Amino acid sequence: MVDERKIFGGSGEKLAAAHLKKNGYEIVALNWRCRLGEIDLIAKTGGVLVVCEVKSRRGSRFGSPLEAITAGKQARLRRLGEYYWSFNTDRSLTVRFDAISILQSGEKIEIDHIENAF
């Protein structure tokens, strides 16, 4: 059975990666997984490793996609980002946690990138 939400979320993550790339970021990983969980998107810019949470929605009926990034999700993403940084990258990089919102209303797509979101 096809999970439409997974397909939609995956397309949002690809849109977020394209947005970052267009803005000069190097994409390091998409859907990086380990025993602690998953990071939607990891990128680099300058001397910064950027760990991104991507949230996609079809319309604003249930609020902004960014409202779905709860305090618990932020804490989990911080643990994941620190774990990734400690094992998989140059330690001279600093880590930043961003959020990217993908809001699709019909044919219109809005991308909102919040640097240092949490």
N, C-alpha and C positions, 0 to 999 in steps of 0.2 A: 504494500500500500504506500502511495506517495504522500509524504508529509508536506503539504503546501506551505506551512509556516517555516519549515527548514529551508525550502527552496527560496522563499521570499527573503528570509534572513540571510541566506548565502548570497543572494543577489545584492542585498544591501551592503554586505561586507566587501564585495567586489567593487561596488560604486565608491565606497569609502576609500578603498585602496587606490582606485583610479584618481580620486580627488587629491589624496596625499601626494601621489606620484606627480600629478600635474603641478602641484605646488612645491616641487623640489625635494620631496622626501624619498628616501630609498626604502622600499618595502623589504623587510627582513623575513617575515613569516605571516601567513594567513591561517587562522585556526590552529595555532600551536597548542599541542596537548601534552600533559604530563599526568602523573598520578594525583596531583592536586586539583586539576581542572583544565580549563581551556582559556586561552587568550585569543580574542577575535582577530586582532591585528597588531603586529609589531613593526615599527619603522625606525629609521634613523634620520636625523637631520643635524648637521654640524656635529657637535660632541654630545648629542642627546639621543638616548634610546627612548622611543615613544611607545608606550603600551596603551592601546586604544580599546575601549569598549564601544561597540557599534550597536545601536538600537534602531530598528526599522519598524515603521507602522504605515498602514494604509488609512490615512486620515487622522484627524485629531479628536475623534469622538471620545476616546479614552485618555485624552491628555497628550502631552508632549512625549515623544519617545524617551527623552532624557529623564522623565519622571520615573521610568522603570529601573533606573540605576539606583537601587536602594543602598543604604549604608552598609548592609551586609555584603552586597555585591561589590561595593567599593573596597571593603576590607579584604575580600577574597581575591580581588584583582591585584591589590597591593602585594599580597603574599605571593601570588603567581608571578608578578613582575619582578619582585626581588629574587625569587627562585630562579627565573630565567636569567636575570642579570648575573647572578652569582656563578652559574654553570656554563652559560652559552655565549658570553660576549666579553669584549674588552672592558676591563674594570675601570678604565679611565673615563668611560661614558657616564654621564649622569642619567637618571631615570626620571621620566615625566609621564604622568597619567592623564590621558586625554579621553574625551567622549565625543563620538560622532553620531549625530541624529540624521536618519534618513526618513523623510516624510513624503509619502507618495499619495497624491490626490488626483486620480484619473491619470492623465498624461504628464502632469506637473510633478517634478521631483525637487524637493528642497533638501539641501545638505547643510547642516550646521555643525561646525567643528569647534569644540571648546577645548582650548589648550589649558593644561593644569587644572582640569575639571575637579580633581580630588586628590 
